[in-house]
Amino acid sequence: MKLSNWDEIIMRSGYIAIVGRPNVGKSTLLNRILQQKISITSSKPQTTRHRVLGIKTSVEAQAIYVDTPGLHKAEKKAMNRIMNRTAVKTLNEVDVVLMVVDSIIWIEEDELVYLRTKQANASVILVINKIDKIKDKERLLPILQQKSDLNFFKQIVPVSAKSGKQVEQLEREILKFLPEGIAYYPEDQITDRSSRFLVAEIVREKLMRQMGQEIPYSTTVEIEQFEEEEKLNRIAAIIWVERDSQKNMVIGKQGLRLKEIGKQARVDIEKLLHTKVYLQLWVKVKEGWSDNERSLQSLGYGDGAKSEFGDK
């Protein structure tokens, strides 16, 4: 039941950043907490490129989770620099930080994230994810002790974002560190992102899952048309690549790969929008877009703006 004075109720409310190196399961954790798919996932690192809010509201609290791009050491292109800036900036704007690591593995990039979180003015919880992959659970004990001895983390919580194991326990720990205050968002809102953004991300997810290791990092998706009718949404999207050879690979022989990407995307988009969808995809070339800050901003990276991409 909705409350008429919702924005006046005193509860626990605040922002929680989910940070970590690429591919440790940050987006999977957010989707598990929300019980709804907000952030796209794939087995490839750096799937998440944008900051995405996921809002979970209960009677006692409103927890606003901020999924961030994976912090990484290499900044070969402008896109990598923007992604790192986005993640670092988020650390200075939240009440709680979840530093997510991949099971018992702690590598150089995890150390980079750890040093970044030490600069944040927030309570930091270490989340040891993918514990379902650890057959001998006793192997966790030395890691737990070692990280506890740092005297930095407020809590250390092993979880499996994939199965949901101990995720509710993690949520209970988070609530302890949220300040009292009123809700920031309506009680039925689950994200700050528009349907257009979520649709573009779904197309990009299917693209990443279909392609090999190199191509996905030279592609992005832009929604060109989004028309809502009574029983049908008409959507047209452009898949931008950097070279003609990449364009041919995305389209595939006789257009079969592009058709499969569209087919898989349409299924998920219809689930998101709760309506039938007519989806059209085109592949176009813009050389060097991923290393051009103006082009990146036009596609919504960083501050974002209206697209200025030309046609080819």
N, C-alpha and C positions, 0 to 999 in steps of 0.2 A: 504494500500500500504506500502510495506517495504521500509525503508530508508537505503541507502548504508552506510551512516555515523552515524548509529544509536547510536553507543557507544561513540559518541562525542557530542551529543545534551545535552545542559544544561537544566535540568528540576528539579523537586522535586523527590528525590528518597531516600528511607530508609527502615529500618526494623521495623516492628510492632509486638510485642509479644502479644499473646492472652493468658491470664492467669486467673486462678480462681480455686476454689475447684472443685472436680469431679462432673460431671453431671449438670453443669450450662448452657451448650449449646455452648461451645467454638468451637467445630468442626462444629456444625450446622451453627454457625455464619460465619466461614471461607467459608464453601461451599456456603452459600448464597451470600457472597461478590463476590466470584469467578464465581457464576452462574454455577458451576460444582462441582461434588463430588470428593474431594481430600482426605478428612479425613473421616474415618468410624464413624458411630454413632449407639448408641443403648440406651435403657433406663437404662442400668446398669452403675454404676459409674466406673471410671477408664478404660473406653473403649479405650481412647487414651493412648498409651504407648511410642510413639516415637515423636521426634520433626519433624514436617512436614512443609515445606515451601509452601506457596501458593502465586503466583506472579500475580499481576494485573497491567497491563500496559495500560496507556492512552497517549494521546498527551501531557498532562501536567505533568504526574507523573508516577513513577513506585513504587508501594507500595508492599513490600515484607512481607507478614504476616507469623508469626511463631506460628503454633498451638502447644501447649505444653501439656504434661500430667497434670492432675489435681493435684494441691498441696494438700497434705493431712497430717494430724498429725501423724497417725499410720505408722510406718515403720517396719512392722512385718517381711518382707522378703527382700532379696537383691534386688528383682525387684522393690519394693516400694522405696527403698533408691535411686536406679538409676533413677527412674522416678522423684523423688523430686529434685535430683541433676540436671537433665536435665532442669527442669522448672526454677530452681533458676539461673543456669548458663545463661540461655537465657535472663534473666532480665538485665544482665550486658553487653549485646551485641547488644542492640536495641536502636532506637531513640524514639520510642513511646511504651507505654504499655497500653493495654486494659485490665482493671480488670473487669471481667465479674461476675455478681452476679445473682442469681435466683430471679427475681421479687423483692418483698419487704422483702424477707427473708435474714437475716444477722446472721450467726451463728459463732461458735468459729473458724471453718476452714476459713471462710471469713476474720475474723480478722487476722489469720495467713498470708493469702495472702496479706492483706493490709499492714501488718508490713514488709513483704518481698518487696513489691513494693516501700515502703518508702526508701529502701536502694538502689533502682535503680537510675542510673544517666540518667533519661529519663522523658519525659512528660507523665503523667499518666492520662488516661481518664477512668472514671467509666462508665461501660455499664450495665444498669439495663435491663436484658433480660427477656423474657417471659411475657411481659406486656399484651399479649393477654389473659393470665390467670387471670388478675386482672379485675373483673367486675366493681368495683367502683374505677374509676381512681383517685378520690380525696385521696384515701389511699396512693397514690404516693407522695403527696405533703410533708408530714412530713419527709419522707425518703430523698427526694431531698434537703429539707432545712437542715436536720441534716448532710448530707454528704457535702453539700456546706459549712457549718459552720466549717468544718475541715480545710478549706483553703489549701487543698493539691491537689485535682483533678483539672486539667486544664479545663475539661469539664465534665458534667454529662449528658449522653444521654440514655433515655429509648428506647428500641427497642424490636421487636419480630423477632428473627432470623428465626423462623419457617415460618412466613407469609411475612417477608421482611419489615414490617412496620418500618419506620425511619432509616433503614440501610443505605440508600443513604445519609441521614443527618449525620450519624456517619462517613461515608467515607469523607464527606466534612470537618468535624472537624479534622479528622486525617491528611488530607493534609496540614492543617495550621501549623502542627508541624514537618513536614518532611523537612530536610535540602535540599538546592540546590545541585545538583550534576549530574553526568551522570548515565545512566542505568547500573545496575549490571548484568542483564540477557538479552538475546535476547528478542525482543518484542513479540514473539509468544510462549515463554516458560511459563508454568503455575505452574510448581512444580520442585523441585530439586530431587524428588524421581523417581526411575526406575520403569518400568512396572512390574518387578518381585516383588518389594516391594508392589506396589499397589494391585497386584493380591493376594498376601499373606494376606494383610489387608482385602480384600473383603471376602476371605474365613473365616477369623477370625470373621468378623462382622456377617456373617450368623451363625457361630458356637455360638456366644454369644447370638444371638436372639433365637436360638433353645433350648439352654440349660437353666437349672435353675440358681439359684443364686451362687452356689459354684463352679461348674465345670469350667466356663469360665476363672476363675482366675488361674486355674491350667493347662491351655492349651495355646499353641502358634502354629504358622504355619510357616513351612519352605518350600520354593520352591526347589524341587529336580531336576526338568527338565523343561526347557522352550525352546521349539523348534518352530521357526517361519517358516512356509511354505507359499507358495503363497496364498492359500485360507483357511488355517487352522493353528491354533496354538495348539501344543500339550504341555499340562502342567500337571506335576505331583507334588503333594504337600503332605507333611507329617504334620499331626496334632499330636503334642507332648502332652502327658499327663504325670501325675506323678505316677499313680497307675493303676493296671490292672482293678480294678472296674470302674475307670473313662473311660478307653478304651471301656469297654462293654457298658457304658452309651452313649458315643459319637456314637458308631456304631449303637446302638439300636437293637430292635428285628428284626431279619432277615435282618439286615443292612439298615432298612428303614430310620432311622434318618440321617445316613451318606449320603444316597442317596439324601435326601431332602436338606441337606446342600450343596451338590455338585450341585444339580439342581438350587437352588437359586443363588449360587455363579456364575455358568456358565452364567446365564442371564446377570448379572452385568459386568462380565469380557468381554463378547462379546460387550457390549456397550462401555466399556473402550477402547478395542483394535480395534474395528470396523472390526471384522472378526469372523468367526466361531471358536469355541474352543472345543477341546477334553480334558476334565478335569478328572484326576484320583486322588483320595484321599486315603491315608492310615493313620491309627492311630497307633502310636507307643509309648512306655513307656520309659521315662527317669526319674528315681526317683529323686526328689528334685531339678529339673532344675531351678525352680523359686527362689530358695534361694542359688544359686551357681553363683558367679559373672563370673567365667570362662565360664560356660555354657551360661549365659545370653549374654556375649560379642560375643560368637560364633554364636548367633542367631541375632546379630545386635543391641542388647540393649547397650546403652552407645556408646563406640567407635566402637564396632562391629568387626567381623572378619569372616573368613570362618568357616562353621560349623564343629565341631569336635564330634558331637553326634554319639554314636554308635547305633547299631540296637538291637531291642528286639522283 
